[in-house]
Amino acid sequence: LKEDYIEEFFEAVFCYFPVTFRSNPSDPNLISVEELKASLRSVISGISQFGDLAVPVLIEKLSLNSNAAKVDSLDVLIDAVDCYDVNSFTQFRYQLEIVLFSEITGNPDTKVQSKSLQLVRSLSRRLSGTEEAQNWMSKFLKEALMAVKLESTAILSKSALLIDAVSVSCEEAFKFSIEFCLDELLQISSNSRMNVKEQSARNCLVALLSPVKTNPQWIDNVKSHSTQLEAFFDDCCEDSFTIYLVIFSFVSSILSKSCCDVFIKRFIDSCRDSVIPTELKNCIWLASKSYPEGFSPFIESLSNPQMLCALSSTPTLARN
């Protein structure tokens, strides 16, 4: 498109957004609302020259009371992430941070929350390598950490989701997240008290480290923190073995053999004769697959048939 006509063309297209349309059963073409939305979205998000014009207007749309309009705006922004010039987003970074954080933590609509987190994730990847990348990621990581430290009930339930949205986006974002969060979360989690603060910190650790499950090579970015991780497992709270086993399954490859063996023995000794719930069985399975040589010495001596079943079966709970 010629630059002289970009603004006029944008205004001609964008005046129809967001689409308000009721399908007519007697329409021979059977045009649906979703088809119209998808067509308009593909035009707005698919023309790179629209970036500087569309991003600020779409941010304004996110302040509307209509959750449907917010979802439509978020869909366009998500689709446009890889089409618009990165500067179209960086110049409005602060406004995007504010509005997305507000929707994630304050909007009860789960679809708006999910789309907002998806945009945080996409932009964490897209901004990677730019001067604004660390500012963008720091906003969400810092808010999550502060919610845990201060036990902020309004944000605490979203803290792990905020960390996950950044850490999973790309390896550079994962590395930054590890350096930003890991040591503080380990310090909070190591407190043996079973209160909201410690439990939330452990949930955040799962979110922070979970990307290595699908990207095992990313574990190299965690190696410099192996000493802190070993101390974390040495002081593990037995009431939270479920989460500890999940975290162990992510990082066992960078822990010393002695640390792994002591942790596994302590866990097995604590529940030899216990009733093992399904969730814990799945966590046992994950941990045993990450470090099978640590569990094998105990197989013959185990008297708990549920433990044996957990070690040989596959998980029955789907991952969210």
C-alpha positions in Angstrom: 0.0 0.0 0.0 1.2 3.5 -0.8 2.0 5.5 2.4 -0.2 8.4 1.2 -3.3 6.3 1.6 -2.6 4.2 4.7 -4.5 6.4 7.1 -7.5 6.7 4.8 -7.6 3.0 4.2 -7.2 2.2 7.9 -10.1 4.5 8.8 -12.3 3.0 6.1 -11.6 -0.5 7.5 -11.5 0.2 11.2 -14.8 2.0 11.3 -16.5 -1.5 11.3 -14.5 -2.7 14.4 -15.7 -4.3 16.6 -18.2 -6.1 14.4 -21.8 -5.9 15.6 -23.9 -8.2 13.4 -26.7 -10.7 13.7 -26.8 -13.5 11.3 -30.0 -14.0 9.2 -31.2 -17.6 8.9 -32.7 -16.7 5.5 -29.4 -15.4 4.2 -28.4 -17.7 1.2 -24.7 -17.1 2.0 -25.2 -17.9 5.7 -22.6 -15.3 6.8 -21.9 -15.7 10.5 -20.6 -13.2 13.0 -17.4 -15.2 13.5 -16.7 -15.2 9.8 -17.1 -11.4 9.6 -14.9 -11.0 12.7 -12.2 -13.2 11.3 -12.2 -11.4 7.9 -12.0 -8.0 9.5 -9.3 -9.2 12.0 -7.2 -10.6 9.2 -7.3 -7.3 7.3 -6.5 -5.1 10.4 -3.8 -7.4 11.7 -2.3 -8.4 8.4 -1.2 -5.0 7.0 2.1 -4.0 8.6 1.6 -0.3 7.9 -1.4 -0.3 10.1 0.7 -0.8 13.3 1.2 2.7 14.5 -2.5 3.5 13.9 -4.1 0.3 15.2 -2.2 -0.4 18.4 -3.2 2.8 20.3 -6.8 2.5 19.1 -7.0 -1.1 20.1 -5.6 -0.3 23.6 -8.5 2.3 23.9 -11.0 -0.4 23.0 -9.7 -2.5 25.9 -11.0 0.2 28.3 -14.6 -0.4 27.1 -17.1 -2.1 29.4 -17.9 -4.8 26.8 -15.8 -8.0 27.4 -16.7 -9.1 23.8 -15.1 -6.0 22.4 -12.0 -6.6 24.6 -11.7 -10.1 23.3 -12.0 -8.9 19.7 -9.3 -6.3 20.3 -7.0 -8.8 22.0 -7.5 -11.2 19.1 -6.4 -8.5 16.6 -3.3 -7.6 18.7 -2.3 -11.2 19.1 -2.6 -11.9 15.4 -0.7 -8.6 14.6 2.3 -9.4 16.9 4.4 -10.9 14.1 3.1 -8.6 11.3 3.4 -5.1 12.8 6.8 -3.5 13.1 8.1 -4.1 16.7 8.2 -0.3 17.2 4.4 -0.2 16.9 4.3 -2.1 20.2 7.4 -0.6 22.0 6.2 2.9 21.7 3.0 1.9 23.5 4.6 -0.5 25.9 3.6 1.3 29.1 0.0 1.6 28.1 -0.1 -2.1 27.1 1.4 -3.2 30.4 -1.1 -1.3 32.5 -4.2 -2.4 30.6 -3.1 -6.1 30.3 -2.2 -6.3 34.0 -5.5 -4.8 34.9 -7.4 -7.3 32.7 -5.5 -10.3 34.0 -5.9 -9.5 37.7 -9.1 -7.5 37.8 -11.4 -8.9 35.1 -13.4 -11.9 36.2 -14.0 -13.0 32.5 -11.7 -16.0 32.0 -11.6 -15.5 28.2 -10.4 -11.9 28.6 -7.8 -13.1 31.2 -6.6 -15.9 28.9 -6.3 -13.7 25.8 -4.4 -11.1 27.9 -2.0 -13.7 29.1 -1.5 -14.9 25.5 -0.6 -11.4 24.4 1.9 -11.0 27.3 3.4 -14.3 26.1 3.5 -13.3 22.4 5.0 -9.8 23.1 7.6 -11.3 25.5 8.8 -13.3 22.5 8.4 -10.5 19.9 10.2 -7.8 22.0 13.1 -10.2 22.7 16.3 -8.4 21.8 14.9 -4.9 21.9 15.7 -2.2 24.5 12.1 -2.5 25.8 12.2 -6.3 26.4 13.5 -6.2 29.9 11.1 -3.4 30.9 8.2 -5.4 29.5 9.0 -8.6 31.3 10.0 -6.9 34.5 6.5 -5.4 34.9 4.8 -8.8 35.1 7.5 -10.6 37.0 7.8 -7.9 39.6 4.1 -7.7 40.1 4.0 -11.5 40.6 6.8 -11.5 43.1 5.4 -8.6 45.1 2.0 -10.3 45.3 3.7 -13.4 46.8 5.9 -11.3 49.2 3.0 -9.2 50.4 0.4 -11.9 50.2 -1.7 -9.6 48.1 -5.0 -11.5 47.7 -6.1 -9.5 44.7 -3.1 -10.6 42.6 -1.8 -13.7 44.4 -4.0 -16.2 42.4 -2.6 -14.8 39.1 1.1 -14.7 40.1 2.0 -18.1 38.7 0.1 -17.3 35.5 2.0 -14.0 35.1 5.4 -15.7 35.6 4.4 -18.5 33.2 3.4 -16.1 30.5 6.9 -14.6 30.4 9.1 -17.5 31.1 7.6 -19.9 28.5 7.6 -17.4 25.6 11.2 -17.9 24.4 14.6 -18.9 25.8 15.8 -15.3 26.3 12.7 -14.6 28.3 13.1 -17.8 30.3 16.7 -16.9 31.1 15.7 -13.4 32.2 12.8 -14.8 34.3 15.2 -17.2 36.1 17.6 -14.4 37.0 14.7 -12.2 38.1 12.7 -14.6 40.2 14.3 -17.9 41.0 16.5 -17.1 44.1 13.8 -15.0 45.7 11.1 -17.7 45.2 13.4 -20.4 46.5 14.1 -18.3 49.6 10.4 -17.8 50.3 9.5 -21.4 49.5 12.2 -22.8 51.8 10.2 -21.7 54.9 8.6 -24.8 56.2 5.4 -23.1 57.2 2.4 -24.2 55.2 0.8 -20.9 54.7 -0.4 -19.1 51.6 2.8 -17.2 51.0 5.1 -20.3 50.9 2.6 -22.3 48.9 2.1 -19.6 46.4 5.9 -19.3 46.0 6.1 -23.0 45.3 3.4 -22.7 42.7 5.3 -19.9 41.1 8.4 -22.0 41.0 6.5 -24.7 39.0 5.4 -22.0 36.6 8.9 -20.6 36.3 10.7 -23.9 35.7 8.0 -25.8 33.7 9.3 -24.6 30.2 12.2 -27.0 30.6 9.7 -29.9 30.3 9.2 -29.1 26.6 12.5 -27.4 26.1 15.0 -29.5 28.0 18.0 -27.6 26.6 16.9 -24.5 28.5 18.0 -26.1 31.7 21.5 -24.7 31.0 20.1 -21.3 32.0 19.4 -22.7 35.5 22.8 -24.4 36.2 24.3 -21.4 38.0 21.5 -21.7 40.6 22.0 -25.5 41.3 23.4 -24.8 44.8 20.3 -22.8 45.8 18.1 -25.6 44.4 19.9 -28.3 46.3 19.4 -26.3 49.5 15.7 -26.0 48.6 15.4 -29.8 48.3 17.4 -30.4 51.5 14.9 -28.4 53.4 11.8 -29.6 51.7 8.5 -29.5 53.5 7.0 -33.0 53.6 3.5 -31.6 53.4 4.3 -30.2 49.9 6.0 -33.2 48.4 3.6 -33.0 45.4 5.0 -29.7 44.3 8.6 -30.7 45.2 8.4 -33.8 43.0 7.2 -31.7 40.1 10.0 -29.2 40.5 12.4 -32.1 40.9 11.3 -33.5 37.6 12.3 -30.3 35.9 15.7 -29.7 37.5 17.1 -33.2 38.6 19.6 -33.1 35.7 21.6 -30.2 37.3 21.4 -31.5 40.9 24.2 -33.6 42.5 23.6 -37.3 42.8 23.7 -37.1 46.6 21.1 -34.4 46.7 18.8 -36.4 44.4 19.2 -39.6 46.3 18.6 -38.0 49.7 15.5 -36.3 48.5 14.0 -39.4 47.0 14.8 -41.6 50.0 13.3 -39.0 52.3 10.2 -38.9 50.2 9.8 -42.7 49.9 10.4 -43.2 53.6 7.7 -40.7 54.4 5.0 -42.5 52.5 5.8 -46.2 52.4 2.5 -47.1 54.1 0.5 -44.0 53.1 -2.6 -43.8 50.9 -1.3 -42.0 47.7 -3.8 -39.7 45.9 -3.9 -39.7 42.2 -2.3 -36.3 41.9 0.7 -37.5 43.9 1.0 -40.6 41.9 1.3 -38.5 38.7 4.1 -36.4 40.4 5.9 -39.6 41.4 5.7 -40.8 37.8 7.2 -37.5 36.6 10.0 -37.6 39.1 10.8 -41.2 38.5 11.1 -40.6 34.7 13.5 -37.7 35.2 15.7 -39.7 37.5 14.9 -43.4 37.2 18.2 -44.6 38.8 17.3 -42.8 42.0 14.0 -44.8 42.4 15.2 -48.2 41.2 17.1 -49.1 44.4 13.8 -48.9 46.4 11.6 -50.9 44.0 12.1 -54.3 45.6 11.8 -53.1 49.2 8.6 -51.1 48.6 5.6 -52.5 50.4 3.2 -49.9 49.2 1.4 -51.3 46.1 0.2 -47.8 45.3 3.7 -46.5 45.1 4.7 -49.3 42.7 1.7 -48.6 40.6 2.7 -44.9 40.4 6.2 -45.8 39.3 5.0 -48.0 36.5 1.9 -46.2 35.2 1.4 -43.1 33.2 -0.3 -40.0 34.5 -4.1 -39.9 34.5 -4.5 -36.1 34.9 -4.3 -33.9 31.8 -1.9 -31.0 32.0 -3.6 -27.6 31.8 
